[in-house]
């Protein structure tokens, strides 16, 4: 039983690793043909196929087939929601929505197998505890990919939110100096290397490929889902449609972003005393009492004052 569970865990782990790894960049058939022709070796289709790695020949087509099956069985609304989640996490170019659902199913299988393994190690458990261990493992494994994506989304949004006021200042300076809005966004993308600059670079590329500015800006706001960035994009689109000077709008937006950053810093400063209260009461105060009163208690005990009690 334990050997079967270990085999299941290994297979599911390899399955999840291959999905996380993604398809990657594989060598094309033309490149392999050119390499073999340069070596002067006779080339056949069988040799070309066998020259490919095992994962590319067997594992990747299997995962692609499972992904297509999961895509056909998953509602369109769930696929769109998963696509938005992956886009917000910055993983849309690495993981497809169907692969994400396969990751959740594989995680559930792995969690259930771990629960069964724990039950086999502690065989004296009641039926309710066994069922609870299996269900808990299934739920934990199924929710782990979603929790992982939520963590990446939070870090990405926090990174973009911190960089937004400085980016707004640089955008305003560039526009007021005579650069166009697109060139100013490109300058910001060249200046820094963070999530916001990457979003700016992607937006500039989309506009260079012919997409309208308002559509590219909306896609940027949709991919990050940061309220401050969304309001900035709405103001730029409205100014562009009404013919208002973008420099004035950006100056106002820059001042508002700096004010909001100062307000967030003040809010965190006010929350600090409340957050530090728990470790202060449960960890710091008892240690101080032990250090201060411990020697006095030992001296009183050794003096024999309470010996008659």
C-alpha positions as a LaTeX table, in Angstrom:
\begin{tabular}{lrrr}
\hline
Residue & $x$ (\AA) & $y$ (\AA) & $z$ (\AA) \\
\hline
Unk1 & 0.00 & 0.00 & 0.00 \\
Unk2 & 2.75 & 2.44 & 0.92 \\
Unk3 & 4.68 & 1.61 & $-2.27$ \\
Unk4 & 1.58 & 2.35 & $-4.38$ \\
Unk5 & 1.05 & 5.66 & $-2.57$ \\
Unk6 & 4.70 & 6.60 & $-3.07$ \\
Unk7 & 4.37 & 5.84 & $-6.79$ \\
Unk8 & 1.23 & 7.95 & $-7.01$ \\
Unk9 & 2.94 & 10.84 & $-5.24$ \\
Unk10 & 5.94 & 10.64 & $-7.58$ \\
Unk11 & 3.74 & 10.55 & $-10.70$ \\
Unk12 & 1.61 & 13.46 & $-9.54$ \\
Unk13 & 4.73 & 15.42 & $-8.59$ \\
Unk14 & 6.22 & 14.87 & $-12.05$ \\
Unk15 & 2.88 & 15.84 & $-13.59$ \\
Unk16 & 2.72 & 19.11 & $-11.66$ \\
Unk17 & 6.38 & 19.84 & $-12.37$ \\
Unk18 & 5.83 & 19.48 & $-16.10$ \\
Unk19 & 2.82 & 21.80 & $-16.00$ \\
Unk20 & 4.71 & 24.42 & $-13.97$ \\
Unk21 & 7.68 & 24.11 & $-16.27$ \\
Unk22 & 5.56 & 24.80 & $-19.33$ \\
Unk23 & 6.27 & 23.91 & $-22.89$ \\
Unk24 & 9.46 & 26.02 & $-23.07$ \\
Unk25 & 11.46 & 26.67 & $-26.19$ \\
Unk26 & 12.07 & 23.46 & $-28.15$ \\
Unk27 & 14.38 & 22.97 & $-31.08$ \\
Unk28 & 12.59 & 22.96 & $-34.42$ \\
Unk29 & 12.76 & 20.15 & $-36.96$ \\
Unk30 & 14.63 & 22.36 & $-39.41$ \\
Unk31 & 17.37 & 23.03 & $-36.87$ \\
Unk32 & 17.81 & 19.33 & $-36.16$ \\
Unk33 & 17.92 & 18.56 & $-39.89$ \\
Unk34 & 20.59 & 21.21 & $-40.39$ \\
Unk35 & 22.66 & 19.82 & $-37.51$ \\
Unk36 & 22.51 & 16.27 & $-38.85$ \\
Unk37 & 23.25 & 17.43 & $-42.38$ \\
Unk38 & 26.29 & 19.35 & $-41.12$ \\
Unk39 & 27.56 & 16.17 & $-39.42$ \\
Unk40 & 27.15 & 14.21 & $-42.64$ \\
Unk41 & 24.83 & 11.63 & $-41.07$ \\
Unk42 & 21.93 & 10.00 & $-42.94$ \\
Unk43 & 18.68 & 11.52 & $-41.81$ \\
Unk44 & 15.40 & 9.68 & $-41.34$ \\
Unk45 & 12.12 & 10.58 & $-39.69$ \\
Unk46 & 12.68 & 7.98 & $-36.99$ \\
Unk47 & 16.08 & 9.44 & $-36.10$ \\
Unk48 & 14.63 & 12.93 & $-36.03$ \\
Unk49 & 11.85 & 11.79 & $-33.71$ \\
Unk50 & 14.18 & 9.88 & $-31.41$ \\
Unk51 & 16.56 & 12.84 & $-31.21$ \\
Unk52 & 13.92 & 14.79 & $-29.34$ \\
Unk53 & 13.84 & 14.56 & $-25.51$ \\
Unk54 & 11.47 & 12.10 & $-23.86$ \\
Unk55 & 9.47 & 14.87 & $-22.23$ \\
Unk56 & 8.97 & 16.58 & $-25.58$ \\
Unk57 & 7.98 & 13.34 & $-27.32$ \\
Unk58 & 5.72 & 11.80 & $-24.68$ \\
Unk59 & 5.00 & 13.97 & $-21.65$ \\
Unk60 & 4.25 & 17.25 & $-23.44$ \\
Unk61 & 1.73 & 15.75 & $-25.95$ \\
Unk62 & 0.07 & 13.90 & $-23.08$ \\
Unk63 & $-0.28$ & 17.12 & $-21.07$ \\
Unk64 & $-1.56$ & 18.95 & $-24.13$ \\
Unk65 & $-4.20$ & 16.29 & $-24.65$ \\
Unk66 & $-5.25$ & 16.48 & $-21.01$ \\
Unk67 & $-5.34$ & 20.27 & $-21.27$ \\
Unk68 & $-7.64$ & 20.10 & $-24.30$ \\
Unk69 & $-9.88$ & 17.63 & $-22.46$ \\
Unk70 & $-10.03$ & 19.91 & $-19.42$ \\
Unk71 & $-10.72$ & 22.89 & $-21.68$ \\
Unk72 & $-13.66$ & 21.13 & $-23.32$ \\
Unk73 & $-15.10$ & 20.05 & $-19.97$ \\
Unk74 & $-14.70$ & 23.42 & $-18.20$ \\
Unk75 & $-17.36$ & 26.14 & $-18.58$ \\
Unk76 & $-16.34$ & 29.16 & $-20.61$ \\
Unk77 & $-16.99$ & 31.52 & $-17.69$ \\
Unk78 & $-14.55$ & 29.57 & $-15.50$ \\
Unk79 & $-11.92$ & 29.63 & $-18.24$ \\
Unk80 & $-12.29$ & 33.40 & $-18.64$ \\
Unk81 & $-12.03$ & 33.92 & $-14.89$ \\
Unk82 & $-8.92$ & 31.73 & $-14.73$ \\
Unk83 & $-7.42$ & 33.64 & $-17.67$ \\
Unk84 & $-7.97$ & 36.94 & $-15.82$ \\
Unk85 & $-6.40$ & 35.51 & $-12.67$ \\
Unk86 & $-3.35$ & 34.30 & $-14.59$ \\
Unk87 & $-3.11$ & 37.67 & $-16.35$ \\
Unk88 & $-3.15$ & 39.52 & $-13.03$ \\
Unk89 & $-0.46$ & 37.19 & $-11.67$ \\
Unk90 & 1.72 & 37.75 & $-14.75$ \\
Unk91 & 1.59 & 34.05 & $-15.64$ \\
Unk92 & $-0.69$ & 34.19 & $-18.70$ \\
Unk93 & 2.25 & 33.59 & $-21.07$ \\
Unk94 & 3.41 & 30.52 & $-19.10$ \\
Unk95 & 0.23 & 28.72 & $-17.99$ \\
Unk96 & $-3.00$ & 28.27 & $-19.92$ \\
Unk97 & $-6.37$ & 28.24 & $-18.09$ \\
Unk98 & $-6.88$ & 24.54 & $-18.86$ \\
Unk99 & $-3.41$ & 23.77 & $-17.48$ \\
Unk100 & $-4.29$ & 25.72 & $-14.35$ \\
Unk101 & $-7.34$ & 23.50 & $-13.78$ \\
Unk102 & $-5.15$ & 20.45 & $-14.35$ \\
Unk103 & $-2.78$ & 21.80 & $-11.71$ \\
Unk104 & $-5.67$ & 22.05 & $-9.26$ \\
Unk105 & $-6.84$ & 18.53 & $-10.03$ \\
Unk106 & $-3.29$ & 17.20 & $-9.71$ \\
Unk107 & $-2.89$ & 19.07 & $-6.43$ \\
Unk108 & $-6.12$ & 17.54 & $-5.14$ \\
Unk109 & $-4.89$ & 14.04 & $-6.06$ \\
Unk110 & $-1.56$ & 14.74 & $-4.38$ \\
Unk111 & $-3.27$ & 16.08 & $-1.25$ \\
Unk112 & $-5.62$ & 13.09 & $-1.09$ \\
Unk113 & $-2.69$ & 10.70 & $-1.47$ \\
Unk114 & $-0.85$ & 12.47 & 1.35 \\
Unk115 & $-3.97$ & 12.14 & 3.51 \\
Unk116 & $-4.16$ & 8.40 & 2.80 \\
Unk117 & $-0.45$ & 8.10 & 3.56 \\
Unk118 & $-0.95$ & 9.77 & 6.93 \\
Unk119 & $-3.84$ & 7.41 & 7.67 \\
Unk120 & $-1.66$ & 4.40 & 6.84 \\
Unk121 & 1.04 & 5.67 & 9.21 \\
Unk122 & $-1.48$ & 6.18 & 12.06 \\
Unk123 & $-3.84$ & 3.25 & 11.60 \\
Unk124 & $-5.47$ & 3.64 & 15.03 \\
Unk125 & $-7.53$ & 6.66 & 13.96 \\
Unk126 & $-11.31$ & 6.69 & 13.91 \\
Unk127 & $-13.34$ & 6.66 & 10.70 \\
Unk128 & $-14.32$ & 10.31 & 11.04 \\
Unk129 & $-10.70$ & 11.39 & 11.40 \\
Unk130 & $-9.70$ & 9.33 & 8.38 \\
Unk131 & $-12.43$ & 10.91 & 6.27 \\
Unk132 & $-11.47$ & 14.34 & 7.57 \\
Unk133 & $-7.79$ & 13.74 & 6.70 \\
Unk134 & $-8.65$ & 12.68 & 3.14 \\
Unk135 & $-11.10$ & 15.54 & 2.57 \\
Unk136 & $-8.67$ & 18.03 & 4.10 \\
Unk137 & $-5.87$ & 16.82 & 1.85 \\
Unk138 & $-8.11$ & 17.04 & $-1.23$ \\
Unk139 & $-9.26$ & 20.56 & $-0.35$ \\
Unk140 & $-5.76$ & 21.77 & 0.51 \\
Unk141 & $-4.28$ & 20.35 & $-2.67$ \\
Unk142 & $-7.08$ & 21.78 & $-4.79$ \\
Unk143 & $-6.75$ & 25.27 & $-3.28$ \\
Unk144 & $-2.93$ & 25.41 & $-3.24$ \\
Unk145 & $-2.53$ & 26.62 & $-6.88$ \\
Unk146 & $-5.17$ & 29.31 & $-6.28$ \\
Unk147 & $-3.43$ & 30.45 & $-3.09$ \\
Unk148 & $-0.12$ & 30.53 & $-4.95$ \\
Unk149 & $-1.62$ & 32.71 & $-7.68$ \\
Unk150 & $-3.28$ & 34.99 & $-5.10$ \\
Unk151 & 0.10 & 35.51 & $-3.44$ \\
Unk152 & 1.73 & 36.42 & $-6.76$ \\
Unk153 & $-1.14$ & 38.80 & $-7.57$ \\
Unk154 & $-0.78$ & 40.58 & $-4.22$ \\
Unk155 & 3.00 & 40.98 & $-4.63$ \\
Unk156 & 2.59 & 42.21 & $-8.22$ \\
Unk157 & $-0.08$ & 44.76 & $-7.27$ \\
Unk158 & 1.92 & 45.99 & $-4.28$ \\
Unk159 & 5.00 & 46.39 & $-6.47$ \\
Unk160 & 3.05 & 48.37 & $-9.07$ \\
Unk161 & 1.37 & 50.51 & $-6.41$ \\
Unk162 & 4.70 & 51.48 & $-4.84$ \\
Unk163 & 6.22 & 52.41 & $-8.19$ \\
Unk164 & 3.20 & 54.33 & $-9.48$ \\
Unk165 & 3.84 & 57.79 & $-7.86$ \\
Unk166 & 7.45 & 57.93 & $-9.06$ \\
Unk167 & 6.40 & 56.74 & $-12.50$ \\
Unk168 & 3.72 & 59.44 & $-12.60$ \\
Unk169 & 6.29 & 62.10 & $-11.74$ \\
Unk170 & 8.60 & 60.93 & $-14.51$ \\
Unk171 & 5.73 & 60.75 & $-16.98$ \\
Unk172 & 4.68 & 64.30 & $-16.11$ \\
Unk173 & 8.23 & 65.63 & $-16.46$ \\
Unk174 & 8.68 & 63.92 & $-19.84$ \\
Unk175 & 5.36 & 65.18 & $-21.20$ \\
Unk176 & 5.97 & 68.72 & $-19.98$ \\
Unk177 & 9.46 & 68.59 & $-21.55$ \\
Unk178 & 7.89 & 68.01 & $-24.96$ \\
Unk179 & 7.75 & 64.23 & $-25.35$ \\
Unk180 & 4.60 & 62.52 & $-26.53$ \\
Unk181 & 2.67 & 60.36 & $-24.14$ \\
Unk182 & 3.74 & 57.12 & $-25.86$ \\
Unk183 & 7.41 & 58.18 & $-25.81$ \\
Unk184 & 7.08 & 59.14 & $-22.13$ \\
Unk185 & 5.71 & 55.69 & $-21.29$ \\
Unk186 & 8.60 & 54.11 & $-23.21$ \\
Unk187 & 11.04 & 56.26 & $-21.20$ \\
Unk188 & 9.50 & 55.01 & $-17.95$ \\
Unk189 & 9.75 & 51.43 & $-19.19$ \\
Unk190 & 13.46 & 51.96 & $-19.92$ \\
Unk191 & 14.15 & 53.67 & $-16.59$ \\
Unk192 & 13.00 & 50.95 & $-14.18$ \\
Unk193 & 12.61 & 47.21 & $-14.00$ \\
Unk194 & 9.45 & 46.46 & $-12.04$ \\
Unk195 & 5.93 & 45.25 & $-12.68$ \\
Unk196 & 4.66 & 48.71 & $-13.63$ \\
Unk197 & 7.47 & 49.35 & $-16.11$ \\
Unk198 & 6.84 & 45.94 & $-17.68$ \\
Unk199 & 3.16 & 46.82 & $-18.04$ \\
Unk200 & 4.12 & 50.16 & $-19.61$ \\
Unk201 & 6.47 & 48.40 & $-22.05$ \\
Unk202 & 3.74 & 45.96 & $-23.06$ \\
Unk203 & 1.28 & 48.82 & $-23.56$ \\
Unk204 & 3.77 & 50.71 & $-25.75$ \\
Unk205 & 4.35 & 47.59 & $-27.84$ \\
Unk206 & 0.61 & 47.13 & $-28.34$ \\
Unk207 & 0.24 & 50.74 & $-29.46$ \\
Unk208 & 3.18 & 50.36 & $-31.85$ \\
Unk209 & 1.47 & 47.31 & $-33.36$ \\
Unk210 & $-1.60$ & 49.38 & $-34.19$ \\
Unk211 & $-3.87$ & 49.05 & $-31.18$ \\
Unk212 & $-5.68$ & 52.18 & $-30.07$ \\
Unk213 & $-4.27$ & 53.97 & $-27.07$ \\
Unk214 & $-7.45$ & 53.68 & $-25.01$ \\
Unk215 & $-7.67$ & 49.93 & $-25.66$ \\
Unk216 & $-4.02$ & 49.35 & $-24.76$ \\
Unk217 & $-4.39$ & 51.45 & $-21.60$ \\
Unk218 & $-7.53$ & 49.60 & $-20.57$ \\
Unk219 & $-5.77$ & 46.29 & $-21.08$ \\
Unk220 & $-2.95$ & 47.49 & $-18.81$ \\
Unk221 & $-5.40$ & 48.52 & $-16.08$ \\
Unk222 & $-7.28$ & 45.22 & $-16.51$ \\
Unk223 & $-4.09$ & 43.15 & $-16.19$ \\
Unk224 & $-2.97$ & 44.83 & $-12.95$ \\
Unk225 & $-6.34$ & 45.73 & $-11.37$ \\
Unk226 & $-4.87$ & 48.46 & $-9.16$ \\
Unk227 & $-7.48$ & 51.15 & $-8.30$ \\
Unk228 & $-5.03$ & 54.05 & $-8.55$ \\
Unk229 & $-3.80$ & 52.90 & $-11.95$ \\
Unk230 & $-7.38$ & 52.37 & $-13.13$ \\
Unk231 & $-8.32$ & 55.94 & $-12.19$ \\
Unk232 & $-5.19$ & 57.25 & $-13.94$ \\
Unk233 & $-6.06$ & 55.33 & $-17.11$ \\
Unk234 & $-9.65$ & 56.62 & $-17.00$ \\
Unk235 & $-8.40$ & 60.21 & $-16.65$ \\
Unk236 & $-5.98$ & 59.84 & $-19.58$ \\
Unk237 & $-8.66$ & 58.30 & $-21.81$ \\
Unk238 & $-11.14$ & 61.03 & $-20.92$ \\
Unk239 & $-8.56$ & 63.76 & $-21.56$ \\
Unk240 & $-7.71$ & 62.20 & $-24.90$ \\
Unk241 & $-11.35$ & 62.04 & $-25.95$ \\
Unk242 & $-12.21$ & 65.58 & $-24.80$ \\
Unk243 & $-9.05$ & 67.19 & $-26.13$ \\
Unk244 & $-7.83$ & 68.36 & $-22.72$ \\
Unk245 & $-4.11$ & 68.93 & $-22.21$ \\
Unk246 & $-2.61$ & 65.62 & $-21.04$ \\
Unk247 & 0.21 & 67.45 & $-19.23$ \\
Unk248 & $-2.26$ & 69.25 & $-16.92$ \\
Unk249 & $-4.18$ & 66.05 & $-16.25$ \\
Unk250 & $-0.99$ & 64.19 & $-15.46$ \\
Unk251 & 0.19 & 66.95 & $-13.13$ \\
Unk252 & $-3.07$ & 66.65 & $-11.16$ \\
Unk253 & $-2.86$ & 62.86 & $-11.18$ \\
Unk254 & 0.76 & 62.99 & $-9.99$ \\
Unk255 & $-0.15$ & 65.20 & $-7.04$ \\
Unk256 & $-3.03$ & 62.91 & $-6.13$ \\
Unk257 & $-0.78$ & 59.83 & $-6.29$ \\
Unk258 & 1.77 & 61.41 & $-3.94$ \\
Unk259 & $-1.00$ & 62.42 & $-1.54$ \\
Unk260 & $-2.43$ & 58.88 & $-1.58$ \\
Unk261 & 1.02 & 57.43 & $-0.95$ \\
Unk262 & 1.45 & 59.71 & 2.05 \\
Unk263 & $-1.99$ & 58.71 & 3.34 \\
Unk264 & $-1.17$ & 55.01 & 3.00 \\
Unk265 & 2.08 & 55.54 & 4.91 \\
Unk266 & 0.22 & 57.35 & 7.69 \\
Unk267 & $-2.39$ & 54.58 & 7.81 \\
Unk268 & 0.29 & 51.92 & 8.20 \\
Unk269 & 1.99 & 53.99 & 10.91 \\
Unk270 & $-1.28$ & 54.18 & 12.87 \\
Unk271 & $-1.78$ & 50.42 & 12.56 \\
Unk272 & 1.71 & 49.62 & 13.83 \\
Unk273 & 0.96 & 50.02 & 17.59 \\
Unk274 & $-2.04$ & 47.70 & 17.33 \\
Unk275 & $-0.09$ & 45.07 & 15.39 \\
Unk276 & 2.86 & 45.16 & 17.78 \\
Unk277 & 0.60 & 44.69 & 20.83 \\
Unk278 & 0.25 & 40.90 & 20.41 \\
Unk279 & 3.98 & 40.04 & 20.27 \\
Unk280 & 4.61 & 42.64 & 22.97 \\
Unk281 & 2.12 & 41.08 & 25.42 \\
Unk282 & 2.76 & 37.40 & 24.71 \\
Unk283 & 6.52 & 37.36 & 24.02 \\
Unk284 & 8.35 & 40.51 & 25.15 \\
Unk285 & 6.62 & 41.28 & 28.48 \\
Unk286 & 6.92 & 37.70 & 29.87 \\
Unk287 & 10.63 & 37.66 & 28.98 \\
Unk288 & 11.20 & 41.00 & 30.73 \\
Unk289 & 9.35 & 39.77 & 33.83 \\
Unk290 & 11.45 & 36.61 & 33.93 \\
Unk291 & 14.69 & 38.57 & 33.61 \\
Unk292 & 13.70 & 41.15 & 36.25 \\
Unk293 & 11.86 & 39.02 & 38.82 \\
Unk294 & 13.66 & 35.69 & 38.34 \\
Unk295 & 16.75 & 36.52 & 40.47 \\
Unk296 & 14.60 & 38.12 & 43.19 \\
Unk297 & 12.35 & 35.05 & 43.37 \\
Unk298 & 15.39 & 32.77 & 43.65 \\
Unk299 & 16.90 & 34.88 & 46.44 \\
Unk300 & 13.64 & 34.89 & 48.41 \\
Unk301 & 13.31 & 31.14 & 47.97 \\
Unk302 & 16.89 & 30.47 & 49.16 \\
Unk303 & 16.61 & 32.83 & 52.15 \\
Unk304 & 14.07 & 30.56 & 53.83 \\
Unk305 & 11.53 & 33.27 & 54.49 \\
Unk306 & 8.71 & 31.04 & 53.31 \\
Unk307 & 10.22 & 27.90 & 54.80 \\
Unk308 & 7.58 & 27.62 & 57.46 \\
Unk309 & 4.69 & 27.80 & 55.04 \\
\hline
\end{tabular}
